[in-house]
Amino acid sequence: MMTEKATIEVFTSEDCGRCETVLKRANKVSKQTNAEVVVRDIEQDRSIALARGVFSVPTTVVDEEVTLQGVPSSDEIRDAAVR
């Protein structure tokens, strides 16, 4: 059975020290699952962040739904992306 490719959005900010860790993990999951990773700056993409219900960084959104806040493990991101 073929599933659609997930989109993983990682909301970040310029001064977010933990965001780089989340991005590395999301990119790792992307390679394993063929998911697309989109990096969004919470300030520059304010309207998208508000539409998704994102108010803090890092926040990981999978297929337009807030899925994980803070610094999730690679396994947590993968589980969200392949559900």
C-alpha positions as CSV (number, residue, x, y, z in Angstrom):
1,M,0.0,0.0,0.0
2,M,1.4,3.4,-1.0
3,T,1.2,6.2,1.5
4,E,1.5,9.9,0.7
5,K,4.7,11.6,1.5
6,A,4.5,13.4,4.8
7,T,5.5,17.1,5.2
8,I,7.5,17.9,8.3
9,E,7.6,21.6,9.2
10,V,10.1,22.7,11.8
11,F,9.3,26.1,13.2
12,T,12.5,27.9,14.4
13,S,13.8,31.3,15.2
14,E,17.2,33.0,14.8
15,D,18.1,32.7,18.5
16,C,16.8,29.2,19.1
17,G,19.6,27.0,20.2
18,R,17.6,23.8,20.4
19,C,16.2,24.2,16.9
20,E,19.3,22.9,15.2
21,T,19.0,19.6,17.0
22,V,15.4,19.3,15.9
23,L,16.3,20.1,12.3
24,K,19.1,17.5,12.3
25,R,16.6,14.9,13.6
26,A,13.9,15.9,11.1
27,N,16.4,15.6,8.2
28,K,17.5,12.2,9.4
29,V,13.8,11.1,9.4
30,S,13.3,12.6,6.0
31,K,16.1,10.4,4.6
32,Q,14.5,7.3,6.2
33,T,10.9,8.0,5.2
34,N,11.1,10.2,2.2
35,A,9.2,12.9,4.0
36,E,9.7,16.5,3.0
37,V,11.3,18.9,5.6
38,V,10.3,22.5,5.5
39,V,12.1,25.0,7.8
40,R,9.9,27.9,8.9
41,D,11.0,31.0,10.9
42,I,8.3,31.8,13.4
43,E,8.7,35.5,12.8
44,Q,9.0,35.5,9.0
45,D,6.2,32.9,8.6
46,R,4.0,34.4,11.4
47,S,0.7,33.8,9.5
48,I,1.5,30.2,8.8
49,A,2.6,29.7,12.4
50,L,-0.7,31.2,13.7
51,A,-2.7,29.1,11.2
52,R,-1.0,25.9,12.5
53,G,-1.3,27.0,16.2
54,V,2.4,27.4,16.7
55,F,3.3,29.8,19.4
56,S,6.8,28.7,20.5
57,V,10.0,27.2,19.1
58,P,11.0,24.6,18.4
59,T,7.7,23.1,17.2
60,T,7.4,20.3,14.7
61,V,4.3,20.2,12.5
62,V,3.5,17.1,10.5
63,D,1.0,17.5,7.6
64,E,-0.2,20.8,9.0
65,E,-1.0,19.6,12.5
66,V,1.1,20.6,15.6
67,T,2.6,17.3,16.5
68,L,5.6,17.8,18.8
69,Q,6.8,20.8,20.9
70,G,10.3,21.1,22.2
71,V,13.0,18.7,21.2
72,P,11.5,15.4,20.2
73,S,13.6,12.3,19.5
74,S,14.1,11.0,15.9
75,D,11.8,8.1,16.8
76,E,9.0,10.5,17.8
77,I,9.3,12.5,14.6
78,R,9.4,9.3,12.5
79,D,6.3,7.9,14.3
80,A,4.4,11.2,13.6
81,A,5.5,11.2,9.9
82,V,4.5,7.6,9.2
83,R,1.2,7.4,11.0
